[in-house]
Amino acid sequence: MAIGLFMRLPVELHLSIIDKLELQDTILLARTNQYFRSIIPTPTHGDLLKAEADTWARDRGLYACSGCVNLRRFEEFADDMKKGKRSRGGTKATERLCLQCGVARCLYTHGVSIKIYGRSHVLCQLCGRFTDRTARHAVCEACLPGVEWPPAHAVEHSSVREHVSPRTARIYCGRTPTDELFGIWHD
């Protein structure tokens, strides 16, 4: 009965109440029904950075990702994204990316070693999975020779090209080597 009365309040009162709520409560209220989801604005990355400093976010181990603009668990970030200038309240916290966004934006590329919980992990060059057990040439055990080629679980990533020259330090992400030669980088 009380929920029915609350829903009968004018939109202006709902918005006034929402403005006084903390971010966690606003997110929970937006999940209750389509009406609140439509009137509650999506939190910005700045809002999420402020929220990650709160005790509820610290207790749950949540960090803000600038790529997907979400609060994500501690486990979903590489060690480098959780310490130093990218730590909570750090000067470069606005540049922090979760593992998924790091792969999508070519920060983490196939074959590059990444520390997660102090252990080296590699993004397999064939299937794109993070693995801590790698064979030669940064390929996971599931993709080793002797298994059908390409493996059934391999995922084709259109954003990551297969051409990686060993002579250059830059990894090509949807670009050709001539783009670097002529300075055509769309960053």
C-alpha positions in Angstrom: 0.0 0.0 0.0 2.8 2.4 0.9 4.6 1.8 -2.5 1.4 2.7 -4.3 1.2 6.0 -2.5 4.9 6.7 -3.2 4.3 6.1 -6.9 1.5 8.6 -6.9 3.7 11.4 -5.9 4.6 13.9 -8.7 7.7 13.5 -10.7 9.2 16.6 -9.2 9.1 15.1 -5.7 10.6 11.9 -7.0 13.5 13.8 -8.6 14.0 15.8 -5.4 14.2 12.6 -3.3 16.6 11.0 -5.9 18.9 14.1 -5.6 19.3 13.4 -1.9 20.2 9.7 -2.3 23.7 8.3 -2.4 24.9 6.7 -5.6 24.4 3.1 -4.3 20.8 3.9 -3.3 20.1 5.6 -6.6 21.4 2.6 -8.6 19.2 0.2 -6.5 16.2 2.5 -7.0 16.8 2.6 -10.8 16.7 -1.3 -10.8 13.2 -1.4 -9.2 11.1 -0.6 -12.2 11.1 1.0 -15.6 9.7 4.3 -14.4 12.6 5.0 -12.0 15.1 3.8 -14.6 13.7 6.3 -17.1 13.9 9.3 -14.7 17.2 8.6 -12.9 20.2 9.9 -14.9 23.0 7.5 -15.7 25.9 8.1 -13.3 29.0 9.8 -14.9 32.5 8.5 -14.4 33.1 11.4 -12.0 30.2 10.2 -9.9 31.6 6.7 -9.9 35.1 8.0 -8.8 33.5 9.8 -5.9 31.5 6.7 -5.0 34.5 4.4 -5.0 35.9 6.4 -2.1 32.8 5.6 0.0 33.0 2.8 2.6 30.3 0.7 0.8 32.5 0.6 -2.3 35.7 -0.1 -0.4 34.0 -2.9 1.6 32.9 -4.5 -1.7 36.2 -3.9 -3.4 34.7 -1.8 -6.2 36.7 0.4 -8.7 35.4 2.7 -11.4 36.3 1.8 -15.0 36.6 4.7 -17.4 35.9 2.4 -20.4 32.5 0.9 -19.6 31.7 3.6 -16.9 30.8 1.0 -14.3 31.8 0.0 -10.9 33.6 -3.3 -11.2 35.1 -5.7 -8.7 38.7 -5.7 -7.6 39.4 -8.9 -9.5 38.4 -7.4 -12.9 41.5 -5.1 -13.0 45.2 -5.7 -13.7 47.5 -5.0 -10.8 48.9 -1.9 -12.6 45.4 -0.4 -12.6 45.0 -0.7 -8.9 48.2 0.8 -7.6 50.3 4.0 -8.0 48.6 6.9 -9.8 45.7 4.8 -10.9 44.8 3.7 -7.4 41.8 5.0 -5.5 42.0 8.8 -5.4 45.1 8.7 -7.6 45.8 11.4 -10.1 45.3 9.1 -13.1 42.3 7.2 -11.7 40.3 8.6 -14.5 42.4 6.5 -16.9 41.7 3.1 -15.2 40.4 0.3 -17.4 39.1 -3.1 -16.5 40.4 -6.1 -18.3 37.6 -6.3 -20.8 37.9 -2.6 -21.7 41.6 -2.9 -21.8 41.3 -5.7 -24.4 38.6 -3.8 -26.4 40.7 -0.7 -26.5 43.9 -2.6 -27.4 45.7 -1.7 -24.1 46.1 -5.4 -23.5 47.0 -7.2 -26.7 47.6 -10.8 -27.6 50.8 -12.2 -26.3 51.5 -9.3 -23.8 52.2 -10.4 -20.2 49.9 -8.8 -17.6 50.1 -9.1 -13.8 46.9 -10.1 -12.1 47.1 -10.9 -8.3 50.9 -10.8 -8.7 50.9 -13.7 -11.2 51.7 -13.2 -14.9 48.9 -13.8 -17.3 48.9 -13.7 -21.0 46.1 -12.9 -23.5 46.3 -15.9 -25.8 47.2 -15.0 -29.4 44.7 -17.4 -30.9 41.6 -17.4 -28.7 41.8 -14.2 -26.7 41.5 -15.7 -23.2 43.6 -14.7 -20.2 45.6 -17.6 -19.0 48.3 -18.0 -16.4 49.5 -21.2 -18.1 51.2 -20.4 -21.3 53.2 -22.4 -23.7 55.7 -21.1 -26.2 54.7 -18.1 -28.3 52.0 -16.8 -25.8 49.5 -19.5 -26.7 47.3 -21.1 -24.0 47.3 -24.8 -23.4 43.9 -25.3 -25.1 45.4 -23.8 -28.3 48.6 -25.9 -28.4 49.5 -27.6 -31.6 47.9 -31.0 -32.0 44.5 -29.5 -31.3 42.3 -28.6 -34.3 43.5 -25.4 -35.9 42.1 -22.8 -35.3 40.6 -24.1 -32.0 36.9 -24.4 -31.7 36.7 -21.9 -28.9 38.8 -19.3 -30.8 37.2 -15.9 -31.1 37.9 -13.6 -34.0 38.7 -10.1 -32.9 38.2 -7.7 -35.7 39.8 -4.8 -33.8 43.2 -6.6 -33.3 45.0 -7.3 -36.5 47.3 -10.3 -36.9 50.2 -8.2 -38.2 52.6 -7.4 -35.4 56.1 -6.5 -36.5 58.8 -7.6 -34.1 60.8 -4.5 -35.1 58.2 -2.0 -33.7 57.2 -1.4 -30.2 53.7 -0.3 -31.1 51.0 -2.9 -31.5 48.7 -2.3 -34.5 45.1 -2.1 -33.4 42.9 -1.9 -36.5 45.6 -0.1 -38.4 48.1 -0.9 -41.0 51.9 -0.4 -40.7 51.7 2.4 -43.3 49.5 4.4 -40.9 52.4 4.7 -38.5 54.8 5.5 -41.3 52.7 8.5 -42.4 51.6 9.5 -38.9 47.9 8.6 -39.3 46.9 7.7 -35.8 43.3 8.3 -34.8 43.8 8.4 -31.0 
